[in-house]
């Protein structure tokens, strides 16, 4: 450990893990192995980093806070399998890691304010990724892993489940962190599909239909989608227009998006 005492910064979403039992449980769930290519986002003071490196894996880390760079270099810089990238993970070009297709294993106890945009940024590179393990706000994990029919099922669930299999692994209380966050957390595993189970003709149209449908989740689909799809097109997609968006599964949203692709002026 370095002599330097780092004060956690709120603006970087810094809640450092300090519970050895929780750290061990996360590392066991990730189960990094020799020869694998890991990417840790926001290593902080290295709570997970050490165990990841001890597995024998190759480890890239991306850390935004410049003040943490000397601490991380001091602890891990001598290890030839460790590579530190200082910068914003939201702007990071993952192609520069030169990972083989479906090989990159991504890990992070993420700052909660960037978790959703970061997941989408990673999913735009899904072909590089083998799996992802994240610590997130528990409510976000519940939305990611939700099933149709309930209040958690929405845009985030659908757009992430389009690309990935999602597993809510376990919950972590605030006491595992320093300083403790105000919310409960959970560990989620996301595994990008090698072959999409419900491919849409145009992914952007799926985003559009889902966004429009959930803008007013209490209304019927016939109502919320009226600017995009006539009632007859909704029925032709095999969807009951009198349902609410939360009652539809991913496959039904993909059928609606594919119907939209057939409409004149759809783009
Ligand atoms: N992994 C450490 C742990 O578990 O103790 C730290 C977790 S802390 C919740 C989040 C970390 O992400 C902090 O080190 C913070 O500086 C870093 N961070 C915040 N925003 C970031 C960004 N946009 N890109 C990369 N790292 C970021």
py3Dmol code that shows the C-alpha trace and the ligand (Angstrom):
import py3Dmol

protein = """\
ATOM      1  CA  UNK A   1       0.000   0.000   0.000  1.00  0.00           C
ATOM      2  CA  UNK A   2       1.159   3.545  -0.651  1.00  0.00           C
ATOM      3  CA  UNK A   3       1.455   6.111   2.168  1.00  0.00           C
ATOM      4  CA  UNK A   4      -0.810   8.447   0.255  1.00  0.00           C
ATOM      5  CA  UNK A   5      -4.356   8.576   1.647  1.00  0.00           C
ATOM      6  CA  UNK A   6      -6.893   9.120  -1.070  1.00  0.00           C
ATOM      7  CA  UNK A   7     -10.124  10.887  -0.100  1.00  0.00           C
ATOM      8  CA  UNK A   8     -13.127   9.429  -1.885  1.00  0.00           C
ATOM      9  CA  UNK A   9     -14.581  11.859  -4.408  1.00  0.00           C
ATOM     10  CA  UNK A  10     -18.305  12.099  -4.812  1.00  0.00           C
ATOM     11  CA  UNK A  11     -18.180  13.495  -8.332  1.00  0.00           C
ATOM     12  CA  UNK A  12     -16.380  10.355  -9.514  1.00  0.00           C
ATOM     13  CA  UNK A  13     -18.904   8.136  -7.727  1.00  0.00           C
ATOM     14  CA  UNK A  14     -16.215   6.751  -5.437  1.00  0.00           C
ATOM     15  CA  UNK A  15     -17.481   4.167  -2.966  1.00  0.00           C
ATOM     16  CA  UNK A  16     -14.577   1.837  -2.355  1.00  0.00           C
ATOM     17  CA  UNK A  17     -15.168  -1.798  -1.489  1.00  0.00           C
ATOM     18  CA  UNK A  18     -13.562  -2.762   1.811  1.00  0.00           C
ATOM     19  CA  UNK A  19     -15.416  -5.919   2.880  1.00  0.00           C
ATOM     20  CA  UNK A  20     -13.027  -8.806   2.198  1.00  0.00           C
ATOM     21  CA  UNK A  21     -15.887 -11.338   2.168  1.00  0.00           C
ATOM     22  CA  UNK A  22     -17.798  -9.411  -0.491  1.00  0.00           C
ATOM     23  CA  UNK A  23     -14.646  -8.848  -2.565  1.00  0.00           C
ATOM     24  CA  UNK A  24     -13.940 -12.573  -2.437  1.00  0.00           C
ATOM     25  CA  UNK A  25     -17.490 -13.451  -3.423  1.00  0.00           C
ATOM     26  CA  UNK A  26     -17.355 -11.115  -6.427  1.00  0.00           C
ATOM     27  CA  UNK A  27     -14.005 -12.534  -7.538  1.00  0.00           C
ATOM     28  CA  UNK A  28     -15.395 -16.059  -7.226  1.00  0.00           C
ATOM     29  CA  UNK A  29     -18.407 -15.147  -9.372  1.00  0.00           C
ATOM     30  CA  UNK A  30     -16.113 -13.649 -12.032  1.00  0.00           C
ATOM     31  CA  UNK A  31     -13.691 -16.567 -11.857  1.00  0.00           C
ATOM     32  CA  UNK A  32     -10.890 -15.018 -13.928  1.00  0.00           C
ATOM     33  CA  UNK A  33      -8.355 -17.468 -15.343  1.00  0.00           C
ATOM     34  CA  UNK A  34      -4.844 -17.439 -16.644  1.00  0.00           C
ATOM     35  CA  UNK A  35      -4.546 -16.236 -20.211  1.00  0.00           C
ATOM     36  CA  UNK A  36      -7.909 -14.422 -20.243  1.00  0.00           C
ATOM     37  CA  UNK A  37      -8.190 -10.754 -21.213  1.00  0.00           C
ATOM     38  CA  UNK A  38      -9.931  -8.794 -18.469  1.00  0.00           C
ATOM     39  CA  UNK A  39     -10.949  -5.136 -18.489  1.00  0.00           C
ATOM     40  CA  UNK A  40     -11.716  -3.432 -15.185  1.00  0.00           C
ATOM     41  CA  UNK A  41     -13.582  -0.151 -15.288  1.00  0.00           C
ATOM     42  CA  UNK A  42     -12.916   2.179 -12.361  1.00  0.00           C
ATOM     43  CA  UNK A  43     -10.330   0.157 -10.372  1.00  0.00           C
ATOM     44  CA  UNK A  44     -10.214   2.869  -7.680  1.00  0.00           C
ATOM     45  CA  UNK A  45      -7.737   1.779  -5.027  1.00  0.00           C
ATOM     46  CA  UNK A  46      -7.515  -1.731  -6.420  1.00  0.00           C
ATOM     47  CA  UNK A  47      -9.996  -3.672  -4.249  1.00  0.00           C
ATOM     48  CA  UNK A  48     -10.859  -6.065  -7.107  1.00  0.00           C
ATOM     49  CA  UNK A  49      -7.744  -5.452  -9.187  1.00  0.00           C
ATOM     50  CA  UNK A  50      -5.426  -7.485  -7.020  1.00  0.00           C
ATOM     51  CA  UNK A  51      -7.533 -10.646  -7.145  1.00  0.00           C
ATOM     52  CA  UNK A  52      -8.071 -10.249 -10.889  1.00  0.00           C
ATOM     53  CA  UNK A  53      -4.310 -10.037 -11.473  1.00  0.00           C
ATOM     54  CA  UNK A  54      -3.586 -12.938  -9.127  1.00  0.00           C
ATOM     55  CA  UNK A  55      -5.659 -15.168 -11.402  1.00  0.00           C
ATOM     56  CA  UNK A  56      -2.940 -14.904 -14.050  1.00  0.00           C
ATOM     57  CA  UNK A  57      -5.184 -12.978 -16.462  1.00  0.00           C
ATOM     58  CA  UNK A  58      -4.114 -10.063 -18.645  1.00  0.00           C
ATOM     59  CA  UNK A  59      -5.713  -6.949 -17.101  1.00  0.00           C
ATOM     60  CA  UNK A  60      -6.468  -3.583 -18.648  1.00  0.00           C
ATOM     61  CA  UNK A  61      -7.956  -0.981 -16.323  1.00  0.00           C
ATOM     62  CA  UNK A  62      -9.593   2.360 -17.139  1.00  0.00           C
ATOM     63  CA  UNK A  63      -9.592   4.937 -14.350  1.00  0.00           C
ATOM     64  CA  UNK A  64     -10.801   8.523 -14.683  1.00  0.00           C
ATOM     65  CA  UNK A  65      -9.353   9.986 -11.477  1.00  0.00           C
ATOM     66  CA  UNK A  66      -5.742  11.055 -12.163  1.00  0.00           C
ATOM     67  CA  UNK A  67      -4.947  11.069  -8.442  1.00  0.00           C
ATOM     68  CA  UNK A  68      -5.468   7.312  -8.332  1.00  0.00           C
ATOM     69  CA  UNK A  69      -2.971   6.641 -11.104  1.00  0.00           C
ATOM     70  CA  UNK A  70       0.177   6.751  -8.911  1.00  0.00           C
ATOM     71  CA  UNK A  71      -1.506   4.528  -6.299  1.00  0.00           C
ATOM     72  CA  UNK A  72      -2.436   1.923  -8.909  1.00  0.00           C
ATOM     73  CA  UNK A  73       0.974   2.111 -10.598  1.00  0.00           C
ATOM     74  CA  UNK A  74       2.706   1.705  -7.266  1.00  0.00           C
ATOM     75  CA  UNK A  75       0.663  -1.387  -6.433  1.00  0.00           C
ATOM     76  CA  UNK A  76       0.471  -3.114  -9.778  1.00  0.00           C
ATOM     77  CA  UNK A  77       2.800  -1.298 -12.215  1.00  0.00           C
ATOM     78  CA  UNK A  78       5.521  -3.941 -11.929  1.00  0.00           C
ATOM     79  CA  UNK A  79       3.232  -6.658 -13.173  1.00  0.00           C
ATOM     80  CA  UNK A  80       3.692  -7.096 -16.960  1.00  0.00           C
ATOM     81  CA  UNK A  81       0.063  -8.311 -17.254  1.00  0.00           C
ATOM     82  CA  UNK A  82      -1.249  -4.969 -15.907  1.00  0.00           C
ATOM     83  CA  UNK A  83      -2.005  -2.022 -18.185  1.00  0.00           C
ATOM     84  CA  UNK A  84      -3.428   1.255 -16.914  1.00  0.00           C
ATOM     85  CA  UNK A  85      -5.492   3.475 -19.201  1.00  0.00           C
ATOM     86  CA  UNK A  86      -6.229   6.861 -17.639  1.00  0.00           C
ATOM     87  CA  UNK A  87      -9.415   8.392 -19.008  1.00  0.00           C
ATOM     88  CA  UNK A  88     -13.177   8.303 -19.259  1.00  0.00           C
ATOM     89  CA  UNK A  89     -14.598   4.818 -19.886  1.00  0.00           C
ATOM     90  CA  UNK A  90     -17.598   6.439 -21.610  1.00  0.00           C
ATOM     91  CA  UNK A  91     -15.298   7.766 -24.325  1.00  0.00           C
ATOM     92  CA  UNK A  92     -12.933   4.827 -24.454  1.00  0.00           C
ATOM     93  CA  UNK A  93     -12.412   3.112 -27.804  1.00  0.00           C
ATOM     94  CA  UNK A  94     -12.479  -0.573 -26.882  1.00  0.00           C
ATOM     95  CA  UNK A  95     -10.984  -1.536 -30.249  1.00  0.00           C
ATOM     96  CA  UNK A  96      -7.636  -0.212 -29.047  1.00  0.00           C
ATOM     97  CA  UNK A  97      -7.444  -3.172 -26.646  1.00  0.00           C
ATOM     98  CA  UNK A  98      -7.061  -5.464 -29.687  1.00  0.00           C
ATOM     99  CA  UNK A  99      -9.170  -8.150 -28.073  1.00  0.00           C
ATOM    100  CA  UNK A 100     -10.168 -11.222 -30.092  1.00  0.00           C
ATOM    101  CA  UNK A 101     -13.915 -11.512 -30.875  1.00  0.00           C
ATOM    102  CA  UNK A 102     -16.002 -12.598 -27.853  1.00  0.00           C
ATOM    103  CA  UNK A 103     -12.930 -12.650 -25.621  1.00  0.00           C
ATOM    104  CA  UNK A 104     -13.004  -9.563 -23.418  1.00  0.00           C
ATOM    105  CA  UNK A 105     -14.227 -10.061 -19.858  1.00  0.00           C
ATOM    106  CA  UNK A 106     -15.387  -6.737 -18.417  1.00  0.00           C
ATOM    107  CA  UNK A 107     -15.611  -6.051 -14.695  1.00  0.00           C
ATOM    108  CA  UNK A 108     -16.483  -3.013 -12.626  1.00  0.00           C
ATOM    109  CA  UNK A 109     -17.856  -1.659  -9.402  1.00  0.00           C
ATOM    110  CA  UNK A 110     -19.336   1.179 -11.385  1.00  0.00           C
ATOM    111  CA  UNK A 111     -20.095   4.733 -10.438  1.00  0.00           C
ATOM    112  CA  UNK A 112     -23.886   4.684 -10.417  1.00  0.00           C
ATOM    113  CA  UNK A 113     -24.279   7.889 -12.399  1.00  0.00           C
ATOM    114  CA  UNK A 114     -22.568   6.427 -15.475  1.00  0.00           C
ATOM    115  CA  UNK A 115     -23.748   2.820 -15.293  1.00  0.00           C
ATOM    116  CA  UNK A 116     -26.524   2.936 -17.901  1.00  0.00           C
ATOM    117  CA  UNK A 117     -24.648   4.942 -20.586  1.00  0.00           C
ATOM    118  CA  UNK A 118     -21.578   2.791 -19.975  1.00  0.00           C
ATOM    119  CA  UNK A 119     -23.500  -0.446 -20.482  1.00  0.00           C
ATOM    120  CA  UNK A 120     -24.845   0.926 -23.777  1.00  0.00           C
ATOM    121  CA  UNK A 121     -21.360   2.049 -24.827  1.00  0.00           C
ATOM    122  CA  UNK A 122     -20.087  -1.470 -24.097  1.00  0.00           C
ATOM    123  CA  UNK A 123     -23.000  -3.082 -25.923  1.00  0.00           C
ATOM    124  CA  UNK A 124     -22.107  -1.141 -29.059  1.00  0.00           C
ATOM    125  CA  UNK A 125     -18.920  -3.261 -28.897  1.00  0.00           C
ATOM    126  CA  UNK A 126     -20.728  -6.452 -27.875  1.00  0.00           C
ATOM    127  CA  UNK A 127     -18.901  -8.553 -30.496  1.00  0.00           C
ATOM    128  CA  UNK A 128     -15.635  -8.124 -28.550  1.00  0.00           C
ATOM    129  CA  UNK A 129     -17.102  -9.100 -25.209  1.00  0.00           C
ATOM    130  CA  UNK A 130     -17.405 -12.528 -23.651  1.00  0.00           C
ATOM    131  CA  UNK A 131     -19.096 -11.401 -20.438  1.00  0.00           C
ATOM    132  CA  UNK A 132     -19.512  -8.495 -18.011  1.00  0.00           C
ATOM    133  CA  UNK A 133     -19.821  -8.445 -14.223  1.00  0.00           C
ATOM    134  CA  UNK A 134     -20.921  -5.209 -12.640  1.00  0.00           C
ATOM    135  CA  UNK A 135     -21.791  -3.879  -9.227  1.00  0.00           C
ATOM    136  CA  UNK A 136     -24.755  -1.573  -9.763  1.00  0.00           C
ATOM    137  CA  UNK A 137     -27.536   0.004  -7.807  1.00  0.00           C
ATOM    138  CA  UNK A 138     -29.884  -2.865  -6.874  1.00  0.00           C
ATOM    139  CA  UNK A 139     -32.881  -1.220  -8.583  1.00  0.00           C
ATOM    140  CA  UNK A 140     -30.944  -1.032 -11.839  1.00  0.00           C
ATOM    141  CA  UNK A 141     -30.048  -4.735 -11.642  1.00  0.00           C
ATOM    142  CA  UNK A 142     -33.715  -5.534 -11.016  1.00  0.00           C
ATOM    143  CA  UNK A 143     -34.643  -3.599 -14.146  1.00  0.00           C
ATOM    144  CA  UNK A 144     -31.903  -5.274 -16.196  1.00  0.00           C
ATOM    145  CA  UNK A 145     -33.016  -8.756 -15.140  1.00  0.00           C
ATOM    146  CA  UNK A 146     -36.779  -8.070 -15.209  1.00  0.00           C
ATOM    147  CA  UNK A 147     -39.322 -10.201 -16.999  1.00  0.00           C
ATOM    148  CA  UNK A 148     -42.353  -8.930 -18.922  1.00  0.00           C
ATOM    149  CA  UNK A 149     -45.467  -8.167 -16.920  1.00  0.00           C
ATOM    150  CA  UNK A 150     -44.031  -6.238 -13.995  1.00  0.00           C
ATOM    151  CA  UNK A 151     -43.173  -2.653 -13.181  1.00  0.00           C
ATOM    152  CA  UNK A 152     -39.409  -3.204 -13.636  1.00  0.00           C
ATOM    153  CA  UNK A 153     -39.794  -4.333 -17.257  1.00  0.00           C
ATOM    154  CA  UNK A 154     -38.978  -1.395 -19.502  1.00  0.00           C
ATOM    155  CA  UNK A 155     -36.580   0.178 -21.955  1.00  0.00           C
ATOM    156  CA  UNK A 156     -33.439  -0.838 -20.078  1.00  0.00           C
ATOM    157  CA  UNK A 157     -34.535  -4.479 -19.686  1.00  0.00           C
ATOM    158  CA  UNK A 158     -35.530  -4.809 -23.318  1.00  0.00           C
ATOM    159  CA  UNK A 159     -32.550  -3.100 -24.934  1.00  0.00           C
ATOM    160  CA  UNK A 160     -30.052  -4.972 -22.740  1.00  0.00           C
ATOM    161  CA  UNK A 161     -31.820  -8.342 -23.086  1.00  0.00           C
ATOM    162  CA  UNK A 162     -31.832  -7.838 -26.854  1.00  0.00           C
ATOM    163  CA  UNK A 163     -28.024  -8.193 -26.673  1.00  0.00           C
ATOM    164  CA  UNK A 164     -27.399 -10.208 -23.514  1.00  0.00           C
ATOM    165  CA  UNK A 165     -28.439 -12.916 -21.162  1.00  0.00           C
ATOM    166  CA  UNK A 166     -28.808 -11.258 -17.744  1.00  0.00           C
ATOM    167  CA  UNK A 167     -28.279 -12.851 -14.314  1.00  0.00           C
ATOM    168  CA  UNK A 168     -28.866 -11.072 -10.999  1.00  0.00           C
ATOM    169  CA  UNK A 169     -26.207 -12.802  -8.899  1.00  0.00           C
ATOM    170  CA  UNK A 170     -26.431 -11.357  -5.367  1.00  0.00           C
ATOM    171  CA  UNK A 171     -27.081  -8.209  -3.365  1.00  0.00           C
ATOM    172  CA  UNK A 172     -24.531  -6.151  -1.449  1.00  0.00           C
ATOM    173  CA  UNK A 173     -25.440  -3.823   1.426  1.00  0.00           C
ATOM    174  CA  UNK A 174     -24.033  -0.305   1.881  1.00  0.00           C
ATOM    175  CA  UNK A 175     -21.723  -1.425   4.727  1.00  0.00           C
ATOM    176  CA  UNK A 176     -19.388  -3.160   2.243  1.00  0.00           C
ATOM    177  CA  UNK A 177     -18.241   0.234   0.929  1.00  0.00           C
ATOM    178  CA  UNK A 178     -16.330   3.196   2.187  1.00  0.00           C
ATOM    179  CA  UNK A 179     -18.033   5.633   2.244  1.00  0.00           C
ATOM    180  CA  UNK A 180     -21.321   3.681   2.308  1.00  0.00           C
ATOM    181  CA  UNK A 181     -23.696   4.625  -0.536  1.00  0.00           C
ATOM    182  CA  UNK A 182     -27.306   5.559   0.270  1.00  0.00           C
ATOM    183  CA  UNK A 183     -28.675   2.668  -1.796  1.00  0.00           C
ATOM    184  CA  UNK A 184     -28.398  -1.115  -1.913  1.00  0.00           C
ATOM    185  CA  UNK A 185     -26.233  -2.636  -4.605  1.00  0.00           C
ATOM    186  CA  UNK A 186     -26.180  -5.892  -6.532  1.00  0.00           C
ATOM    187  CA  UNK A 187     -23.882  -7.863  -8.783  1.00  0.00           C
ATOM    188  CA  UNK A 188     -25.123  -8.619 -12.275  1.00  0.00           C
ATOM    189  CA  UNK A 189     -23.693 -10.840 -14.994  1.00  0.00           C
ATOM    190  CA  UNK A 190     -24.342  -9.892 -18.624  1.00  0.00           C
ATOM    191  CA  UNK A 191     -23.400 -12.369 -21.350  1.00  0.00           C
ATOM    192  CA  UNK A 192     -23.707 -11.052 -24.919  1.00  0.00           C
ATOM    193  CA  UNK A 193     -25.472 -13.529 -27.208  1.00  0.00           C
ATOM    194  CA  UNK A 194     -23.199 -14.875 -29.915  1.00  0.00           C
ATOM    195  CA  UNK A 195     -26.316 -15.181 -32.074  1.00  0.00           C
ATOM    196  CA  UNK A 196     -29.164 -12.781 -31.272  1.00  0.00           C
ATOM    197  CA  UNK A 197     -32.296 -14.774 -30.300  1.00  0.00           C
ATOM    198  CA  UNK A 198     -34.630 -12.084 -31.705  1.00  0.00           C
ATOM    199  CA  UNK A 199     -32.735 -10.050 -34.307  1.00  0.00           C
ATOM    200  CA  UNK A 200     -34.509  -6.900 -35.502  1.00  0.00           C
ATOM    201  CA  UNK A 201     -34.240  -5.780 -39.122  1.00  0.00           C
ATOM    202  CA  UNK A 202     -33.098  -2.402 -37.829  1.00  0.00           C
ATOM    203  CA  UNK A 203     -31.902  -2.014 -34.259  1.00  0.00           C
ATOM    204  CA  UNK A 204     -32.621   1.746 -34.292  1.00  0.00           C
ATOM    205  CA  UNK A 205     -36.261   1.114 -35.100  1.00  0.00           C
ATOM    206  CA  UNK A 206     -36.478  -1.250 -32.132  1.00  0.00           C
ATOM    207  CA  UNK A 207     -35.079   1.505 -29.912  1.00  0.00           C
ATOM    208  CA  UNK A 208     -37.644   3.894 -31.334  1.00  0.00           C
ATOM    209  CA  UNK A 209     -40.643   1.615 -30.796  1.00  0.00           C
ATOM    210  CA  UNK A 210     -39.556   0.770 -27.254  1.00  0.00           C
ATOM    211  CA  UNK A 211     -38.890   4.410 -26.346  1.00  0.00           C
ATOM    212  CA  UNK A 212     -42.229   5.529 -27.744  1.00  0.00           C
ATOM    213  CA  UNK A 213     -44.146   2.669 -26.089  1.00  0.00           C
ATOM    214  CA  UNK A 214     -42.687   3.292 -22.622  1.00  0.00           C
ATOM    215  CA  UNK A 215     -42.984   7.066 -22.774  1.00  0.00           C
ATOM    216  CA  UNK A 216     -46.457   6.569 -21.382  1.00  0.00           C
ATOM    217  CA  UNK A 217     -46.443   3.136 -19.865  1.00  0.00           C
ATOM    218  CA  UNK A 218     -50.012   3.307 -18.542  1.00  0.00           C
ATOM    219  CA  UNK A 219     -51.501   3.751 -22.008  1.00  0.00           C
ATOM    220  CA  UNK A 220     -52.337   1.076 -24.550  1.00  0.00           C
ATOM    221  CA  UNK A 221     -49.947   0.338 -27.386  1.00  0.00           C
ATOM    222  CA  UNK A 222     -52.543   1.412 -29.933  1.00  0.00           C
ATOM    223  CA  UNK A 223     -52.476   4.812 -28.283  1.00  0.00           C
ATOM    224  CA  UNK A 224     -48.777   5.324 -27.637  1.00  0.00           C
ATOM    225  CA  UNK A 225     -47.665   3.965 -31.001  1.00  0.00           C
ATOM    226  CA  UNK A 226     -50.249   5.791 -33.092  1.00  0.00           C
ATOM    227  CA  UNK A 227     -47.646   8.140 -34.585  1.00  0.00           C
ATOM    228  CA  UNK A 228     -45.493   5.208 -35.666  1.00  0.00           C
ATOM    229  CA  UNK A 229     -47.804   2.328 -36.540  1.00  0.00           C
ATOM    230  CA  UNK A 230     -51.469   2.168 -37.571  1.00  0.00           C
ATOM    231  CA  UNK A 231     -53.641  -0.146 -35.452  1.00  0.00           C
ATOM    232  CA  UNK A 232     -53.823  -2.623 -38.342  1.00  0.00           C
ATOM    233  CA  UNK A 233     -50.018  -2.864 -38.510  1.00  0.00           C
ATOM    234  CA  UNK A 234     -49.869  -3.575 -34.769  1.00  0.00           C
ATOM    235  CA  UNK A 235     -52.380  -6.392 -35.207  1.00  0.00           C
ATOM    236  CA  UNK A 236     -50.508  -7.658 -38.283  1.00  0.00           C
ATOM    237  CA  UNK A 237     -47.409  -7.944 -36.085  1.00  0.00           C
ATOM    238  CA  UNK A 238     -49.396 -10.353 -33.929  1.00  0.00           C
ATOM    239  CA  UNK A 239     -49.702  -7.863 -31.082  1.00  0.00           C
ATOM    240  CA  UNK A 240     -52.901  -6.989 -29.243  1.00  0.00           C
ATOM    241  CA  UNK A 241     -53.056  -3.181 -29.424  1.00  0.00           C
ATOM    242  CA  UNK A 242     -55.146  -2.976 -26.270  1.00  0.00           C
ATOM    243  CA  UNK A 243     -52.219  -4.201 -24.140  1.00  0.00           C
ATOM    244  CA  UNK A 244     -49.860  -1.950 -22.214  1.00  0.00           C
ATOM    245  CA  UNK A 245     -46.160  -1.933 -23.128  1.00  0.00           C
ATOM    246  CA  UNK A 246     -45.087  -3.773 -19.982  1.00  0.00           C
ATOM    247  CA  UNK A 247     -47.160  -6.791 -21.060  1.00  0.00           C
ATOM    248  CA  UNK A 248     -45.105  -7.350 -24.223  1.00  0.00           C
ATOM    249  CA  UNK A 249     -42.006  -9.508 -24.421  1.00  0.00           C
ATOM    250  CA  UNK A 250     -38.865  -8.768 -26.419  1.00  0.00           C
ATOM    251  CA  UNK A 251     -39.966 -10.895 -29.391  1.00  0.00           C
ATOM    252  CA  UNK A 252     -43.205  -8.870 -29.696  1.00  0.00           C
ATOM    253  CA  UNK A 253     -41.301  -5.570 -29.645  1.00  0.00           C
ATOM    254  CA  UNK A 254     -39.021  -6.905 -32.387  1.00  0.00           C
ATOM    255  CA  UNK A 255     -42.083  -7.837 -34.485  1.00  0.00           C
ATOM    256  CA  UNK A 256     -43.411  -4.284 -34.046  1.00  0.00           C
ATOM    257  CA  UNK A 257     -40.023  -2.818 -35.038  1.00  0.00           C
ATOM    258  CA  UNK A 258     -39.948  -5.043 -38.134  1.00  0.00           C
ATOM    259  CA  UNK A 259     -43.459  -3.858 -39.042  1.00  0.00           C
ATOM    260  CA  UNK A 260     -42.243  -0.292 -38.655  1.00  0.00           C
ATOM    261  CA  UNK A 261     -39.386  -1.108 -41.062  1.00  0.00           C
ATOM    262  CA  UNK A 262     -42.035  -1.999 -43.681  1.00  0.00           C
ATOM    263  CA  UNK A 263     -43.857   1.320 -43.288  1.00  0.00           C
ATOM    264  CA  UNK A 264     -43.200   3.982 -45.901  1.00  0.00           C
ATOM    265  CA  UNK A 265     -40.814   6.696 -44.566  1.00  0.00           C
ATOM    266  CA  UNK A 266     -39.587   4.578 -41.650  1.00  0.00           C
ATOM    267  CA  UNK A 267     -35.966   5.503 -40.871  1.00  0.00           C
TER     268      UNK A 267
END
"""
ligand_1 = """\
27
LIG
N -13.282 -0.695 -8.051
C -13.081 0.117 -6.854
C -13.677 -0.610 -5.660
O -14.486 -1.524 -5.887
O -13.361 -0.234 -4.538
C -13.683 1.515 -7.026
C -15.164 1.598 -7.278
S -15.847 3.220 -7.262
C -17.562 2.852 -7.026
C -15.887 3.728 -8.965
C -14.523 4.016 -9.610
O -14.750 4.439 -10.973
C -13.734 5.144 -8.961
O -12.392 4.758 -8.849
C -13.875 6.323 -9.941
O -12.793 7.222 -9.897
C -13.965 5.588 -11.269
N -14.659 6.334 -12.339
C -15.679 7.226 -12.209
N -16.118 7.648 -13.411
C -15.360 6.989 -14.326
C -15.318 7.003 -15.751
N -16.158 7.769 -16.457
N -14.408 6.235 -16.385
C -13.545 5.435 -15.666
N -13.550 5.384 -14.328
C -14.434 6.146 -13.653
"""
view = py3Dmol.view(width=600, height=400)
view.addModel(protein, "pdb")
view.setStyle({"model": 0}, {"cartoon": {"style": "trace"}})
view.addModel(ligand_1, "xyz")
view.setStyle({"model": 1}, {"stick": {}})
view.zoomTo()
view.show()
